[in-house]
Amino acid sequence: MLPEQKKILMGYFFEESNELVSILEKGIANLPESLQDSQRLQELFCSAHSLKGGAAFLQIKSVGKMGFILEKCLGKLKDTPVEVDAKLQGLFIQALEFLKLLIKEMQSYDELPEEKMAEIFVQSQSTFEELIFYVDILILEKKLS
């Protein structure tokens, strides 16, 4: 892909990613209601999936990984709805904040330096790992009860 083509596609990606993040923000802000509304939950899942796909197409690995984890967690919650507590909602909010930070930083540069992207991703890893783990715990508890 030529540099000018990539720049145009990145512009579309930023526009779309901002819309997708906005959908995720609204859904996560009202997570208890979102998990009880199958259409709303599907919209959140699809938003994370689209974000992951766009990032993969443009080879933005860190955004793709964050989108993948959000998609994976939302998919699990689609399959096995759980009671939302403050910790679950807080972890989703933290994860989304890292994603927003990364996208915002990318928009500040023509090409975000790999080391800056890696730094943000490393900072986010424990939050994303804890989110995956906590979703799994909640689902296991639900299945055992």
C-alpha positions as CSV (number, residue, x, y, z in Angstrom):
1,M,0.0,0.0,0.0
2,L,1.3,3.4,-0.9
3,P,1.9,5.9,1.9
4,E,-0.7,8.3,0.6
5,Q,-3.3,5.5,0.4
6,K,-2.5,4.4,3.9
7,K,-2.9,8.0,5.2
8,I,-6.4,8.2,3.6
9,L,-7.3,4.8,5.0
10,M,-6.1,5.8,8.5
11,G,-8.3,8.9,8.3
12,Y,-11.3,6.6,7.6
13,F,-10.1,4.3,10.4
14,F,-9.9,7.2,12.9
15,E,-13.4,8.4,12.0
16,E,-14.9,4.9,12.3
17,S,-13.0,4.0,15.4
18,N,-14.2,7.2,17.2
19,E,-17.8,6.2,16.4
20,L,-17.2,2.6,17.5
21,V,-15.6,3.7,20.8
22,S,-18.5,6.1,21.4
23,I,-20.9,3.1,21.0
24,L,-18.7,1.1,23.4
25,E,-18.6,3.9,25.9
26,K,-22.3,4.3,26.0
27,G,-22.9,0.6,26.4
28,I,-20.3,0.2,29.1
29,A,-21.5,3.2,31.0
30,N,-24.9,1.4,31.2
31,L,-23.4,-2.1,31.3
32,P,-26.1,-3.8,33.5
33,E,-28.8,-2.7,31.1
34,S,-26.6,-3.4,28.0
35,L,-26.1,-7.0,29.1
36,Q,-29.8,-7.5,29.5
37,D,-30.6,-6.2,26.1
38,S,-29.5,-8.7,23.5
39,Q,-29.6,-6.1,20.6
40,R,-27.5,-3.7,22.6
41,L,-25.1,-6.4,23.6
42,Q,-24.8,-7.4,19.9
43,E,-24.1,-3.8,19.0
44,L,-21.3,-3.6,21.5
45,F,-19.9,-7.0,20.3
46,C,-20.0,-5.8,16.7
47,S,-18.4,-2.5,17.5
48,A,-15.4,-4.3,19.2
49,H,-15.3,-6.7,16.2
50,S,-15.3,-3.9,13.7
51,L,-12.6,-2.1,15.6
52,K,-10.4,-5.2,15.6
53,G,-11.0,-5.8,11.9
54,G,-10.1,-2.3,10.9
55,A,-7.0,-2.4,13.0
56,A,-6.0,-5.7,11.5
57,F,-6.5,-4.5,8.0
58,L,-4.2,-1.5,8.7
59,Q,-1.8,-3.7,10.7
60,I,-2.3,-1.7,13.9
61,K,-1.5,-4.7,16.2
62,S,-2.0,-3.0,19.6
63,V,-5.5,-1.6,18.7
64,G,-6.4,-5.0,17.1
65,K,-5.4,-6.9,20.3
66,M,-7.4,-4.5,22.5
67,G,-10.4,-4.8,20.2
68,F,-10.0,-8.6,20.2
69,I,-10.1,-8.8,24.0
70,L,-13.1,-6.6,24.2
71,E,-14.8,-8.7,21.6
72,K,-13.9,-11.9,23.3
73,C,-15.2,-10.7,26.7
74,L,-18.4,-9.3,25.2
75,G,-18.9,-12.6,23.3
76,K,-18.6,-14.6,26.5
77,L,-21.1,-12.4,28.2
78,K,-23.5,-12.8,25.2
79,D,-23.3,-16.5,25.7
80,T,-23.5,-16.5,29.5
81,P,-25.0,-13.3,30.9
82,V,-23.8,-12.4,34.4
83,E,-24.7,-9.9,37.1
84,V,-22.7,-6.8,36.5
85,D,-20.8,-5.5,39.6
86,A,-18.7,-2.4,40.1
87,K,-15.5,-4.4,39.4
88,L,-16.6,-5.7,36.0
89,Q,-17.8,-2.3,34.9
90,G,-14.7,-0.7,36.2
91,L,-12.4,-3.1,34.3
92,F,-14.4,-2.5,31.0
93,I,-14.1,1.3,31.6
94,Q,-10.3,1.0,32.3
95,A,-9.8,-1.1,29.2
96,L,-11.7,1.3,27.0
97,E,-9.7,4.2,28.4
98,F,-6.5,2.6,27.3
99,L,-8.0,2.0,23.8
100,K,-9.1,5.6,23.6
101,L,-5.7,6.8,24.7
102,L,-4.0,4.7,22.1
103,I,-6.3,5.9,19.3
104,K,-5.9,9.6,20.4
105,E,-2.1,9.3,20.5
106,M,-2.2,7.7,17.0
107,Q,-4.2,10.7,15.7
108,S,-1.5,13.1,17.0
109,Y,1.1,11.6,14.7
110,D,1.3,10.9,11.0
111,E,2.7,7.5,12.1
112,L,2.7,6.8,15.8
113,P,6.2,5.5,16.8
114,E,6.2,1.7,17.5
115,E,7.8,2.3,20.9
116,K,5.0,4.7,22.0
117,M,2.4,2.2,20.9
118,A,4.2,-0.6,22.7
119,E,4.4,1.5,25.9
120,I,0.7,2.2,26.0
121,F,-0.1,-1.5,25.2
122,V,2.2,-2.7,28.0
123,Q,0.6,-0.3,30.4
124,S,-2.8,-1.7,29.5
125,Q,-1.9,-5.4,29.6
126,S,-2.7,-6.0,33.3
127,T,-6.1,-4.4,32.9
128,F,-7.0,-6.5,29.9
129,E,-5.7,-9.7,31.5
130,E,-7.7,-8.9,34.7
131,L,-10.8,-8.2,32.6
132,I,-10.5,-11.6,30.8
133,F,-9.9,-13.4,34.1
134,Y,-12.7,-11.7,35.9
135,V,-15.2,-12.4,33.1
136,D,-14.2,-16.0,33.2
137,I,-14.6,-16.1,37.0
138,L,-18.1,-14.6,36.9
139,I,-19.2,-17.0,34.2
140,L,-17.8,-20.0,36.1
141,E,-19.6,-18.8,39.3
142,K,-22.8,-18.5,37.3
143,K,-22.5,-22.0,35.8
144,L,-21.8,-23.4,39.3
145,S,-24.8,-21.8,40.9
